[in-house]
Amino acid sequence: MRFSLSEIKKYYGYFVLTNIILSAFIIYQLFYSKYYRKSDDEKIFVVEQGKNLDEIIDGLYNAGIIPDKFLFKTAVKLTGKESQIISKSYLFKNGLNNLQLIDLLTDKNLTQFTKLTIPEGYTIRQIGRLIEKKLSLSKEKFYSETKNDSLISLIGLKGKIKDLEGFLFPDTYEVQTVFNERKLVYLLFNEFRKKILDNNFLDSDDSKRDTNLLRIITLASIIQGETRIKDEMPVISGVYNNRLRKGMKLEADPTIQYILPDGPRRLLYDDLKINSPYNTYLTKGLPPGPINNPGTDAIKAALNPDTNNYIFFVATGDGGHRFSENYQQHLEAVKEYRAKLKNESSKEK
């Protein structure tokens, strides 16, 4: 079959056009096609010192940041930046393309921040698990840094507490992605000093208030563990002060949760028998130290207990509590609570 010159030109034109379209598609896929993860959450990824390009790409792929290792590696090679990737921690938002990812990984002047929220009442171990997930930091290193003697000495508690439980301020922070475990502990601790100590938060002319720092924060942590309701906190503080004054055991469930290796969970009767100075069902008085990191409302409640005659309280099942002045009233409240739970359980069936 013989083609005329006009036909050859025509087919050549189709060939060139097809190649242009194909090349444009490949370039688009390599550099400009955006990746969208199922979750909109930002992802922290650490490029560790000494990792080669293939290891870095494997890590990005396993973290769900890139969907195709070959395409990304090709894009890196074509930009000539394979030796310019900087070892540090990065924040990757959803919807980035390869070119944007490469620019991030090779930007010497890049400073990134992410929001970190420490909820009120979180323990050191809960914070450790949170930052491991959110910031890709080591929870074990974080635990170790909370035992910093120099920081403990700054609040006059060296030899009295083993770590900074209770003295890491719960709040929402803007933290740099390059933060390490030590810097984070310093940030949370310094915020506690700023919000609670440096502004005379604990100062009072009221002789009824015990301004001993360890006592106040320990009591505040138990109050925080008992309720999230701001208006209930001073009432619960009053209950515990009444029990302490009468020489009664506090019998505070949050202190049991603190010593459970698999807590928090539903408490069992056997849990109340655990031999620990934090077990307020066995030991009179406050535990040796805080059982979580309380917020300002709980600390205010510890400083300003409500004046009442309550010595018992039980959950109502809706987040609140019912308070009683004597054991008989308490038994009736417990009976009502259990009946409510039974009724709700039968409805679910």
MOPE-V863133 format. One record per residue. RES is the residue in one small letter. OMEGA is omega in whole degrees, -180 to 180 (NA if undefined). BURIAL is # if it has 16 or more other C-alpha atoms within 10 Angstrom, else .. D_FIRST is the distance of its C-alpha to the first C-alpha in Angstrom with 1 decimal. Layout:
BEGIN
RES & OMEGA & BURIAL & D_FIRST
RES & OMEGA & BURIAL & D_FIRST
END
This chain:
BEGIN
m & -179 & . & 0.0
r & 179 & . & 3.7
f & 176 & . & 6.7
s & -180 & . & 10.0
l & 180 & . & 13.1
s & 179 & . & 14.6
e & 179 & . & 12.0
i & 178 & . & 12.2
k & -180 & . & 15.9
k & -179 & . & 16.0
y & 177 & . & 14.5
y & 177 & . & 16.6
g & 177 & . & 19.5
y & -179 & . & 19.1
f & 180 & . & 19.0
v & -180 & . & 22.1
l & 179 & . & 23.8
t & 180 & . & 23.3
n & 177 & . & 24.8
i & 180 & . & 27.6
i & -180 & . & 28.5
l & 179 & . & 28.3
s & 179 & . & 30.5
a & 179 & . & 32.9
f & -180 & . & 33.2
i & 179 & . & 34.0
i & 179 & . & 36.5
y & -180 & . & 38.1
q & -178 & # & 38.5
l & -169 & # & 39.8
f & -167 & # & 42.3
y & 179 & . & 43.0
s & -176 & # & 42.6
k & 179 & # & 46.2
y & 178 & # & 47.8
y & 177 & # & 50.1
r & 178 & # & 52.5
k & 179 & . & 54.2
s & 178 & . & 57.5
d & -177 & . & 58.2
d & 173 & . & 60.7
e & -179 & . & 60.5
k & 174 & # & 60.0
i & 178 & # & 61.9
f & -178 & # & 60.1
v & 171 & # & 61.7
v & -175 & # & 59.8
e & 179 & . & 62.2
q & 175 & . & 63.1
g & -180 & . & 61.2
k & 177 & . & 58.2
n & -174 & . & 54.8
l & -179 & . & 51.7
d & 179 & . & 50.5
e & 178 & . & 54.0
i & 180 & # & 54.1
i & 177 & # & 50.8
d & 180 & . & 51.9
g & 178 & # & 55.1
l & 180 & # & 53.3
y & -179 & . & 51.0
n & 178 & . & 54.0
a & 179 & . & 55.9
g & -179 & . & 53.2
i & 174 & # & 52.6
i & -179 & # & 48.9
p & -176 & . & 46.5
d & -177 & . & 44.1
k & -177 & # & 45.2
f & -179 & . & 41.8
l & -179 & # & 41.0
f & 180 & # & 44.5
k & 178 & # & 44.5
t & 179 & . & 41.2
a & 179 & # & 42.7
v & -179 & # & 45.8
k & -178 & . & 44.0
l & 177 & . & 41.9
t & -180 & . & 45.1
g & -175 & . & 46.8
k & -176 & . & 49.9
e & -180 & # & 50.1
s & -176 & . & 53.3
q & -180 & . & 54.9
i & -174 & # & 55.6
i & 180 & . & 59.3
s & 176 & . & 61.4
k & -180 & . & 63.3
s & -177 & # & 63.4
y & 174 & # & 60.9
l & 180 & # & 60.8
f & 175 & # & 57.4
k & 178 & # & 57.1
n & 173 & # & 54.6
g & 177 & . & 51.3
l & 174 & # & 50.6
n & -177 & # & 47.2
n & -178 & # & 46.4
l & 178 & # & 47.1
q & 178 & . & 50.5
l & 180 & # & 51.3
i & 178 & # & 50.6
d & 178 & # & 52.6
l & -175 & # & 55.5
l & -176 & # & 55.5
t & -178 & # & 55.6
d & -178 & . & 58.0
k & -176 & . & 61.2
n & -175 & . & 63.1
l & 172 & . & 62.2
t & -178 & . & 65.2
q & 178 & . & 64.7
f & 175 & . & 67.2
t & 179 & # & 67.2
k & 176 & . & 69.8
l & 179 & # & 72.0
t & 174 & . & 74.5
i & -179 & # & 77.4
p & 176 & # & 79.0
e & 179 & # & 82.8
g & 176 & # & 84.3
y & 174 & # & 81.5
t & 176 & # & 82.9
i & -178 & # & 81.8
r & 176 & . & 79.7
q & 177 & . & 78.0
i & 179 & # & 77.2
g & 179 & # & 75.8
r & 180 & # & 73.4
l & -177 & # & 72.4
i & 175 & # & 71.6
e & 180 & # & 69.8
k & -173 & . & 67.4
k & -173 & # & 67.3
l & -177 & # & 67.5
s & 176 & # & 66.4
l & -179 & # & 69.8
s & 179 & # & 71.9
k & 179 & # & 74.5
e & 178 & . & 76.5
k & 178 & . & 76.7
f & 177 & # & 77.6
y & -178 & # & 80.5
s & -179 & . & 81.7
e & 179 & # & 81.7
t & 178 & # & 83.9
k & -176 & # & 86.6
n & -177 & # & 87.0
d & -178 & # & 90.7
s & 178 & . & 90.7
l & 178 & # & 89.4
i & 179 & # & 91.8
s & -179 & . & 94.6
l & 178 & . & 93.7
i & 174 & . & 94.8
g & -175 & . & 97.9
l & 178 & # & 96.8
k & -178 & . & 96.4
g & -180 & . & 97.8
k & 178 & . & 97.9
i & -176 & . & 94.2
k & 179 & . & 91.5
d & -175 & # & 88.5
l & 175 & # & 87.7
e & -179 & # & 87.4
g & -173 & # & 88.7
f & 174 & # & 88.2
l & -168 & # & 84.5
f & 178 & # & 84.1
p & -177 & # & 81.8
d & 173 & . & 79.8
t & -175 & . & 76.3
y & 167 & . & 75.2
e & -176 & . & 72.4
v & 176 & # & 71.8
q & -180 & # & 69.5
t & 180 & # & 66.8
v & 178 & # & 68.1
f & 171 & . & 71.5
n & -174 & # & 72.8
e & -179 & # & 75.4
r & -180 & . & 78.4
k & -179 & . & 77.4
l & 177 & # & 77.0
v & 178 & # & 80.4
y & -180 & # & 81.9
l & -178 & # & 80.3
l & 179 & # & 81.6
f & -180 & # & 85.0
n & 177 & # & 85.4
e & 175 & # & 84.6
f & 179 & # & 87.4
r & -178 & # & 89.8
k & -174 & . & 88.7
k & -173 & . & 88.9
i & -175 & # & 91.8
l & -171 & . & 93.9
d & 179 & . & 93.6
n & 177 & . & 94.2
n & -180 & . & 97.4
f & -176 & . & 95.9
l & -179 & # & 98.4
d & 179 & . & 101.4
s & 175 & . & 104.1
d & -178 & . & 107.8
d & -176 & . & 108.2
s & -180 & . & 110.3
k & -177 & . & 108.9
r & 176 & . & 105.5
d & -176 & . & 104.7
t & 174 & # & 102.5
n & -172 & . & 101.9
l & -176 & . & 98.2
l & -180 & # & 97.4
r & -177 & # & 99.4
i & -177 & # & 97.8
i & 177 & # & 94.2
t & 178 & # & 94.9
l & 180 & # & 96.4
a & -179 & # & 93.6
s & 177 & # & 91.0
i & 177 & # & 92.7
i & 179 & # & 92.9
q & 180 & # & 89.2
g & -178 & # & 88.5
e & -174 & # & 90.5
t & 173 & # & 89.1
r & -177 & # & 86.5
i & -174 & . & 88.7
k & -176 & . & 90.3
d & 179 & . & 93.4
e & -173 & # & 94.1
m & 178 & # & 94.1
p & 179 & # & 97.7
v & 178 & # & 99.0
i & 175 & # & 97.6
s & 178 & # & 98.9
g & 179 & # & 102.3
v & -177 & # & 102.1
y & 176 & # & 101.4
n & 176 & # & 104.2
n & -179 & # & 106.6
r & 178 & # & 105.7
l & -179 & # & 106.0
r & -180 & . & 109.4
k & -179 & . & 110.6
g & 179 & . & 109.5
m & 172 & # & 107.0
k & -180 & # & 103.7
l & -179 & # & 100.7
e & -177 & # & 98.7
a & -179 & # & 95.5
d & 180 & # & 92.4
p & 179 & # & 90.1
t & 176 & # & 92.1
i & 178 & # & 91.1
q & -177 & # & 87.5
y & -176 & # & 87.6
i & 179 & # & 88.7
l & 178 & . & 86.2
p & -179 & . & 83.4
d & -179 & . & 81.1
g & -3 & . & 82.4
p & 178 & . & 82.3
r & 177 & . & 82.6
r & -177 & . & 85.1
l & 175 & . & 88.4
l & 180 & . & 90.2
y & 179 & . & 93.9
d & 179 & . & 93.4
d & -177 & # & 91.8
l & -179 & # & 95.1
k & -178 & . & 96.7
i & -179 & . & 94.5
n & -179 & . & 96.8
s & 176 & . & 95.8
p & 177 & # & 97.7
y & 180 & # & 95.1
n & -177 & # & 96.1
t & 171 & # & 98.4
y & -179 & # & 99.3
l & -174 & # & 101.2
t & 177 & # & 102.2
k & 177 & # & 104.3
g & 179 & # & 103.3
l & 174 & # & 100.0
p & -176 & # & 97.5
p & -179 & . & 97.3
g & -179 & # & 94.5
p & -179 & # & 91.9
i & 174 & # & 89.5
n & 179 & # & 86.7
n & -173 & # & 86.0
p & 176 & # & 87.7
g & -176 & # & 87.0
t & -180 & # & 89.5
d & 179 & # & 90.7
a & 179 & # & 91.7
i & 176 & # & 93.5
k & 179 & # & 95.3
a & 178 & # & 96.4
a & 178 & # & 97.7
l & -174 & # & 99.7
n & -180 & # & 100.9
p & 176 & # & 101.6
d & 176 & # & 102.6
t & -180 & . & 106.3
n & 180 & . & 106.4
n & -178 & . & 108.1
y & 174 & # & 104.9
i & 178 & # & 104.6
f & 167 & # & 101.8
f & -179 & # & 98.4
v & -180 & # & 95.7
a & 178 & # & 92.2
t & 179 & # & 91.8
g & 180 & . & 88.2
d & 180 & . & 86.8
g & -179 & . & 86.9
g & -179 & . & 90.5
h & 174 & # & 93.8
r & -174 & # & 97.2
f & -177 & # & 100.2
s & 180 & # & 103.6
e & 179 & . & 107.0
n & -174 & . & 108.1
y & -180 & . & 106.8
q & 177 & . & 107.5
q & -180 & . & 105.4
h & 179 & # & 102.7
l & 178 & . & 102.7
e & 179 & . & 102.4
a & 178 & # & 99.4
v & 179 & # & 97.8
k & 179 & . & 98.4
e & -180 & . & 96.8
y & -180 & # & 93.8
r & 177 & . & 93.3
a & 179 & . & 93.7
k & 179 & . & 91.0
l & -180 & . & 88.6
k & -179 & . & 89.4
n & 179 & . & 88.9
e & 179 & . & 85.5
s & -180 & . & 84.4
s & 178 & . & 85.4
k & -179 & . & 83.4
e & 180 & . & 80.2
k & NA & . & 80.6
END
